[in-house]
């Protein structure tokens, strides 16, 4: 299971080995037949229960444009500000991996992006002279 904090669990025990947890993070995919989350290392696979989001934004490099995010699997990619949303829990989320997955910002990543946020209603991200409205998570 992958919990809402980005931690992997197996048989009720926290996966504490950092290397194994990072490997698991890199193996998160969707099953091609039913769309359920799986861990797939190219040799073997298993279904994965995901409590909240399948990916987590670990850090934000906000000093450059485009803003770059680092995910918990170690990959980096530009942030698409049009995909940002915030839930009732006041946690930012964004679409990642070419829009295929949702990622939840960790506390530290949210603090790193905070200087770019414009709190005047509606909440928005200011970037390159543009104001990107942050949507409500779960709204259609």
C-alpha positions as CSV (number, residue, x, y, z in Angstrom):
1,X,0.0,0.0,0.0
2,X,1.1,3.6,-0.7
3,X,-0.3,5.9,2.1
4,X,-1.2,9.6,1.9
5,X,2.3,10.6,3.1
6,X,4.1,8.8,0.3
7,X,5.2,5.8,2.4
8,X,5.0,2.2,1.2
9,X,3.7,-0.5,3.4
10,X,3.8,-4.3,3.0
11,X,1.7,-6.7,5.2
12,X,1.1,-3.9,7.7
13,X,4.8,-3.0,8.0
14,X,6.4,0.2,6.9
15,X,9.0,-0.2,4.1
16,X,11.9,1.5,5.9
17,X,14.7,0.7,3.4
18,X,15.1,3.9,1.4
19,X,16.4,2.2,-1.7
20,X,13.5,-0.2,-1.8
21,X,11.0,2.5,-1.2
22,X,12.6,4.6,-4.0
23,X,12.5,1.6,-6.3
24,X,8.8,1.1,-5.5
25,X,8.2,4.7,-6.3
26,X,9.8,4.2,-9.7
27,X,7.7,1.2,-10.4
28,X,4.2,2.8,-10.0
29,X,2.2,2.4,-13.1
30,X,-1.4,1.5,-14.2
31,X,-2.4,-1.9,-15.3
32,X,-3.1,-1.8,-19.0
33,X,-6.3,-3.9,-18.8
34,X,-8.1,-2.5,-15.8
35,X,-6.3,0.8,-15.0
36,X,-5.7,-0.1,-11.4
37,X,-2.4,0.9,-9.9
38,X,0.5,-1.6,-10.0
39,X,4.1,-1.9,-9.1
40,X,5.8,-3.1,-12.2
41,X,9.6,-3.6,-12.4
42,X,9.6,-5.0,-15.9
43,X,9.9,-8.6,-14.7
44,X,7.2,-9.0,-12.2
45,X,4.2,-6.9,-11.0
46,X,1.6,-6.7,-8.3
47,X,-1.5,-4.5,-7.6
48,X,-0.9,-1.5,-5.4
49,X,-3.5,0.1,-3.1
50,X,-3.1,3.9,-3.3
51,X,-4.5,5.8,-0.4
52,X,-4.4,9.3,-2.0
53,X,-2.2,10.0,-4.9
54,X,0.3,7.7,-6.7
55,X,3.1,10.3,-6.8
56,X,4.4,12.9,-4.5
57,X,6.3,16.2,-5.3
58,X,9.3,16.1,-3.0
59,X,10.9,19.4,-4.0
60,X,10.4,22.5,-6.2
61,X,13.0,24.5,-8.0
62,X,11.2,27.8,-8.3
63,X,14.1,30.1,-9.2
64,X,14.1,29.1,-12.9
65,X,11.4,28.9,-15.6
66,X,9.8,26.7,-16.1
67,X,9.4,25.7,-12.5
68,X,10.9,22.2,-12.0
69,X,9.5,19.6,-9.6
70,X,11.2,16.5,-8.3
71,X,9.0,13.6,-7.6
72,X,9.5,10.9,-5.0
73,X,10.8,8.5,-7.6
74,X,13.8,10.8,-8.2
75,X,12.6,12.1,-11.6
76,X,12.3,15.8,-12.4
77,X,10.0,17.5,-14.8
78,X,8.6,20.9,-15.5
79,X,5.5,21.9,-13.5
80,X,2.4,22.5,-15.6
81,X,0.8,25.3,-13.6
82,X,-2.5,24.7,-15.4
83,X,-2.9,21.4,-13.6
84,X,-2.6,22.7,-10.0
85,X,-5.4,22.2,-7.6
86,X,-5.9,22.5,-3.9
87,X,-8.2,20.4,-1.7
88,X,-10.1,21.0,1.5
89,X,-6.9,19.8,3.3
90,X,-5.1,22.8,1.8
91,X,-2.5,20.6,0.0
92,X,-1.5,21.3,-3.6
93,X,-1.7,18.7,-6.2
94,X,-0.6,18.6,-9.9
95,X,-0.7,16.3,-12.8
96,X,2.6,14.7,-13.6
97,X,4.1,12.1,-16.0
98,X,2.6,13.9,-19.1
99,X,-0.7,14.3,-17.2
100,X,-1.1,10.6,-16.6
101,X,-0.9,10.7,-12.8
102,X,-1.8,13.0,-9.9
103,X,0.9,14.1,-7.4
104,X,0.5,15.5,-4.0
105,X,3.0,18.2,-2.8
106,X,4.9,17.3,0.4
107,X,5.0,20.0,3.1
108,X,8.5,21.0,2.1
109,X,7.6,21.2,-1.6
110,X,4.6,23.3,-0.7
111,X,6.8,25.7,1.3
112,X,9.2,25.9,-1.7
113,X,6.5,27.0,-4.1
114,X,4.8,29.3,-1.6
115,X,6.6,32.5,-2.8
116,X,5.0,32.1,-6.2
117,X,1.5,31.8,-4.8
118,X,-0.8,34.8,-5.0
119,X,-3.3,34.5,-2.1
120,X,-5.7,37.1,-3.4
121,X,-8.9,35.3,-4.3
122,X,-9.0,33.1,-6.2
123,X,-5.7,31.5,-5.2
124,X,-3.2,31.5,-8.1
125,X,0.4,30.8,-9.1
126,X,2.2,33.8,-10.5
127,X,4.7,32.8,-13.1
128,X,6.4,34.6,-16.0
129,X,4.0,37.5,-15.7
130,X,1.0,35.3,-15.8
131,X,-1.5,34.3,-13.1
132,X,-2.6,30.7,-13.1
133,X,-5.8,30.1,-11.1
134,X,-5.4,27.0,-8.9
135,X,-8.5,24.8,-9.2
136,X,-10.4,23.1,-6.4
137,X,-9.3,19.4,-6.1
138,X,-12.1,17.1,-7.1
139,X,-14.1,19.7,-8.9
140,X,-15.3,18.9,-12.3
